[in-house]
């Protein structure tokens, strides 16, 4: 046997002998010999300069700590030998049994899982990981252990590779660890990502956490002792654990948020009891000892969390200091930290495995649905549905199902049964009828009512959030004749444009005048083709409306009458400015005023007209300067030191009438550090659009230009122009 790092191997063998058979230990030894010989031959080194064998040994040590089976540990040791050009797939099959070879291929040969859509190389790689994991969950476990050691040695990589690995870990491995309930692994990933992606934030969080931990130690010691004594007095055998947050959680939730005054920041207390039957009595002891904060109790014994955690959680306060307590059994404490691992390694020792079995089943179901779609939505479906935050709803049969947040009753119907959902008529939630677009919340009880004559319409696409439901609806829509799709698309589009006032007359002719250039841009031969694309769901109604809005903006113009002020002689235009605001080729006395008609700002070409002791600034293109008398008294000037000065301007807008349009305009102005003064609407609409005048104060022309373009980019704004 090669002597390279033999001591590390013997450590693995010694630890593995606690639970593995002699045959499994022999398999691990052979895997080590094979890998060490290969690495020695091709002289592989890691970026740290250390022999490459260190990495597979570290992966194997992690897998042994997780008490994985011999085949998984052997595959963890062998997963990098594919780098050796002299080792083939057939050699691996000949040397090791099929199970080990299968796992190695799942980890290393991800290209065999071909996606049915064109995606970038990184996305394809990420999703092949999921496909391979679906074939055997142990592939995912090996990949997680592999990534864990790579992240722990990230400091040896060039900066760009550090960033790439951190981004990939955020996108793929943190959600994967969360989905499998592996909190310890997820926390380790998150802390390392924070360290390398935000070093300043990491160091700040590290320092702040150490301070909070030390400061809160007396409180937790005293409270934990009192709680343990109360449990003993109640005849409940327990241990009290101070549970610390990881640094990434502390950084995101405690440093960047505003927790309740005086709340414990570094962690919480966990009451660990022996049996499920003791959890609720233990909670009663907690609430008898401390005052419960209303609305802060979560029961996750019956319905586990999205990351398959089980506990009772309550927030209480002791002498005015709020803090969190969780109650769980020893088994829950282990599963909450290690997730699916106890089920894979020692299932016979678990009292309850149903929710862990269901999580594994969910992975296979998601992959099956994804593969069955055969459309570009496959990748989207997997990303959206596999690593989701979840809501839990109750079926008519009192079963619990999980859905992504914001899911509607129509999403729920398609999740249950596609054929039933196609005949959707209405839904009843918590005994009350709801609309088709009702967004579900956790613990809602849902009933679906069907109609044999009902069928999906293009409007249904507006009421679903999950890619799977959207894909099912689109498949049914494509089965319809073109004539039906065309009529449905036209009707749906007309309803939408009338609702927002996009077409003033509400007649098809005016709408079609907007559609023609859009359809031509999309290389469609006719309006009917445009309507059919909407009817088949190929063009979303929101996308169609956005394109028609843009076309309306391109064709909109203001008449000279529409350029006249709606708010004449506003006091903000009477402000006087210091003489240092400008520099002049002629001496002048007194303050400087700006012309209300043209409202010049720094950056504009300007002239100054003097009448008596009043000095009036004008833009060079000011219409009042057309009178010859003004030019006879003008001076050539330029902008001087207008420090911290703001100047008034007018904007004329044409907008679609929407409730929040005025608010969005005000927010755009203030977000650019300008000052909003007032807004006024014309009493008479023009072409079905609302005419607005906005007065604001700005620092210079560049600020005004930025505000104009941002206001014009708002979907309800057709024209935004300075007057």
LINTAKA-V621718 format. One record per residue. RES is the residue in one small letter. D_CENTER is the distance of its C-alpha to the mean C-alpha in whole Angstrom. Layout:
RES:D_CENTER
RES:D_CENTER
This chain:
x:50
x:49
x:49
x:45
x:43
x:45
x:45
x:41
x:42
x:45
x:42
x:40
x:43
x:44
x:41
x:40
x:44
x:43
x:41
x:42
x:45
x:47
x:46
x:43
x:44
x:46
x:43
x:41
x:44
x:45
x:41
x:41
x:45
x:43
x:40
x:43
x:45
x:43
x:41
x:45
x:46
x:43
x:43
x:39
x:38
x:34
x:33
x:34
x:38
x:38
x:39
x:36
x:38
x:36
x:33
x:34
x:36
x:33
x:31
x:33
x:34
x:30
x:31
x:34
x:33
x:31
x:34
x:33
x:36
x:38
x:37
x:33
x:35
x:37
x:34
x:32
x:35
x:36
x:32
x:33
x:37
x:36
x:36
x:39
x:41
x:44
x:42
x:41
x:39
x:43
x:44
x:41
x:42
x:46
x:45
x:43
x:42
x:40
x:37
x:37
x:37
x:34
x:32
x:33
x:32
x:29
x:27
x:29
x:30
x:26
x:28
x:30
x:26
x:26
x:24
x:25
x:23
x:23
x:20
x:20
x:21
x:18
x:16
x:20
x:20
x:17
x:18
x:21
x:21
x:19
x:22
x:25
x:23
x:24
x:27
x:28
x:25
x:28
x:26
x:23
x:25
x:27
x:24
x:22
x:25
x:26
x:22
x:23
x:27
x:25
x:23
x:26
x:28
x:25
x:28
x:30
x:28
x:28
x:25
x:24
x:23
x:22
x:19
x:19
x:19
x:16
x:14
x:15
x:15
x:11
x:10
x:13
x:15
x:13
x:12
x:15
x:17
x:15
x:16
x:19
x:19
x:21
x:20
x:22
x:21
x:17
x:18
x:21
x:18
x:16
x:19
x:20
x:17
x:17
x:21
x:21
x:18
x:19
x:22
x:23
x:21
x:22
x:25
x:25
x:23
x:26
x:28
x:27
x:26
x:30
x:31
x:29
x:30
x:34
x:34
x:33
x:35
x:38
x:36
x:35
x:38
x:40
x:37
x:37
x:41
x:41
x:39
x:40
x:44
x:43
x:42
x:45
x:47
x:45
x:46
x:42
x:42
x:39
x:38
x:35
x:33
x:31
x:27
x:26
x:22
x:21
x:21
x:17
x:16
x:19
x:18
x:15
x:16
x:20
x:20
x:17
x:18
x:21
x:22
x:25
x:29
x:30
x:28
x:28
x:25
x:26
x:25
x:27
x:30
x:30
x:33
x:34
x:36
x:38
x:38
x:35
x:38
x:38
x:35
x:35
x:39
x:37
x:34
x:37
x:39
x:36
x:36
x:40
x:40
x:37
x:36
x:33
x:30
x:30
x:26
x:25
x:26
x:24
x:26
x:24
x:28
x:28
x:24
x:22
x:19
x:16
x:17
x:20
x:22
x:25
x:26
x:27
x:26
x:27
x:28
x:31
x:33
x:36
x:38
x:36
x:33
x:30
x:28
x:27
x:29
x:28
x:30
x:30
x:33
x:34
x:32
x:29
x:29
x:29
x:27
x:24
x:24
x:25
x:23
x:25
x:27
x:30
x:30
x:30
x:33
x:35
x:34
x:38
x:37
x:34
x:36
x:33
x:31
x:30
x:26
x:26
x:28
x:25
x:22
x:24
x:25
x:22
x:21
x:24
x:23
x:20
x:21
x:24
x:23
x:21
x:24
x:26
x:24
x:25
x:23
x:20
x:18
x:19
x:16
x:13
x:15
x:15
x:11
x:10
x:13
x:14
x:11
x:10
x:10
x:13
x:16
x:20
x:22
x:26
x:28
x:31
x:33
x:31
x:29
x:25
x:22
x:18
x:16
x:12
x:12
x:13
x:15
x:19
x:22
x:23
x:20
x:22
x:25
x:24
x:22
x:26
x:28
x:28
x:31
x:31
x:28
x:30
x:32
x:30
x:32
x:31
x:29
x:30
x:28
x:29
x:33
x:32
x:31
x:28
x:27
x:25
x:22
x:22
x:18
x:19
x:19
x:20
x:23
x:24
x:27
x:27
x:30
x:30
x:33
x:34
x:37
x:38
x:39
x:35
x:33
x:29
x:29
x:27
x:26
x:24
x:22
x:20
x:20
x:18
x:14
x:15
x:16
x:19
x:20
x:20
x:22
x:24
x:25
x:25
x:28
x:30
x:30
x:31
x:34
x:35
x:38
x:37
x:39
x:37
x:34
x:36
x:37
x:34
x:32
x:34
x:34
x:30
x:30
x:33
x:32
x:29
x:30
x:33
x:30
x:29
x:32
x:32
x:35
x:38
x:41
x:38
x:41
x:40
x:42
x:40
x:36
x:38
x:39
x:35
x:34
x:37
x:35
x:32
x:33
x:35
x:32
x:31
x:34
x:35
x:38
x:39
x:37
x:37
x:35
x:32
x:33
x:33
x:30
x:28
x:30
x:29
x:25
x:25
x:24
x:22
x:24
x:21
x:21
x:25
x:25
x:23
x:26
x:29
x:28
x:28
x:31
x:32
x:32
x:33
x:36
x:37
x:39
x:41
x:45
x:47
x:47
x:43
x:43
x:46
x:44
x:43
x:44
x:47
x:48
x:45
x:46
x:43
x:45
x:49
x:47
x:49
x:48
x:50
x:52
x:50
x:48
x:50
x:52
x:55
x:58
x:61
x:61
x:60
x:60
x:57
x:54
x:52
x:50
x:48
x:49
x:47
x:47
x:46
x:44
x:44
x:41
x:41
x:41
x:43
x:46
x:49
x:52
x:54
x:57
x:59
x:61
x:63
x:61
x:58
x:55
x:53
x:50
x:49
x:47
x:50
x:49
x:49
x:51
x:54
x:55
x:57
x:60
x:62
x:63
x:60
x:60
x:63
x:62
x:59
x:58
x:55
x:53
x:49
x:47
x:47
x:46
x:43
x:42
x:39
x:40
x:39
x:40
x:40
x:39
x:38
x:36
x:37
x:34
x:34
x:31
x:30
x:31
x:28
x:27
x:25
x:26
x:28
x:26
x:23
x:26
x:27
x:24
x:24
x:27
x:26
x:23
x:26
x:28
x:31
x:33
x:32
x:36
x:36
x:35
x:38
x:38
x:41
x:42
x:43
x:40
x:41
x:40
x:38
x:35
x:36
x:37
x:36
x:37
x:35
x:37
x:35
x:36
x:35
x:36
x:37
x:36
x:33
x:31
x:33
x:32
x:28
x:28
x:30
x:27
x:24
x:26
x:27
x:24
x:23
x:23
x:26
x:28
x:31
x:33
x:32
x:36
x:37
x:41
